[in-house]
Amino acid sequence: MGKNITKGKVVALKGDLGTGKTVFAKGFARGLMIDQDITSPTFTIVKSYSGGRLPLHHFDVYRIGDVSEMDEIGYEDCFFGDGVCLVEWAELIEEILPEDCIRIEIKKDFSKGPDHREIVIDDNTGN
């Protein structure tokens, strides 16, 4: 997905704790040709990475108490800038997500084994 994403896109990740959202982010960054170590921005809310095909703004909004806190960190510059955004726990800021964001839900399926994941992608194209 990172290889084909275009600037200005927001990818909204949803999934329970431990489902692999940050692992997904690492692979996504690799697709953007970003060589930096990707870690969860749980305490900083957002980390930005450059040096790849496009800048990546990686959000983890788990600790956001109110969506207005997103204004304080300047989310609009990221969402509507020249890079791409990946937002973990995106359902917590649903009201400010762009209408055309790509929504991805990652689910564990223990009936198929402890490492099995189901990934559902809604790219707003109806496919």
N, C-alpha and C positions, 0 to 999 in steps of 0.2 A: 504494500500500500504506500509506503514512504517513497518508493521509486517513481510512482505515478501521480502523487498528490500535487496539486497546483497551489500557487500562492493565494493567501486569503482564506484558505479552508480551515474550518474548525472541526476537530474530531472529538466527539463526546463519548467518553468511556463510562460504562456502567458495569458494576459487578461487586459482589460481596468482597470483604476483606480476604486476601489470599487467593483470589481467582486468577491473578496474573496481569493486572493492568499495567504495572510498572515493567514487567517482562515484555509485554506488548510494546510499550513505549521504547524500550531498548531496540527491539527489532525495527520499529518504525524509524527511529533515528538512524539506524544502520542503512535503511533504504534511502534516506536523505544524504547518505555519505558523511554523516557526522561521526567523527572519530573519538569524541569525548566520552567519558564514562557517564552514563545516564543513571541518575538516582532519583528516588521519589522526593519531590519538593514539599513534603508534608508540613514542615515547620516554616518554610519560606513562602509557601503558596505557589510561587512560580520560579522556574529556572529557565533561562534562555541560553540557547546553544547556537553557535555560528560555525562557519567553516565548512558547511555542507552545501548541497545544491540550493537549499533554502534555509533561512533561520527557523529554528524550532523553539516555540514557547510551550513548556511543559508545566501544566497546572495540576495541583492536587488540592482540591477545594474542600476536603474532608473537614478541616478545622474552621471553615467559614461559618460564623455564627449568624450572619445576616448578609443577604446578597449585596447590600450597600457597601460592604467591605471590599467588594470587587472594584468599585470606583476608586477607592483609596490606593489600590495597587496598580491602577492604570490599565485595566484589562482591555479597554477599547483600543488602545494603541497596538496591542497584540492581536486581538480578534480581527481588526480591520487594517492591519499593516501589511508589510511585504513578505511575511513569513507564513508559517502554518502553526496552528495551536492544537495541542492534545490536552484534553481536560479529563482528569480522573475524578470520579464522583460527580460527574456532570449533572446528574439529576438534582443536586442540591442548588444549582443555579439555573435551573430550567428557563426561568422567565427572561434571562438575558442572553441565552444562546441564540445565535443567528438561525433564522428559519431554515436555511439551506445546509445546516451542519450535518456531518456524517455521524450517525449514531451507531455505536458498537456496544453490544452487551456480551459479557463473558460469564459463562456459568460453569460450575463444576457439576459433573454427573458421576457421583460415587458408585452408581450401579455398574458403570463401565470401567471403574478403576480409579485410584486416588489421583492420577495425573491427567485424567480425561477432561477436556474442556470443550464446550460448545460455544462457538462464536457466531453471533447473529449480527449482520451488518445491514443497516438501513441507510442507503445513500440518497434518499429522497428522489429516486428516479422511478420508483415503483417496482424495481427488480429485486 
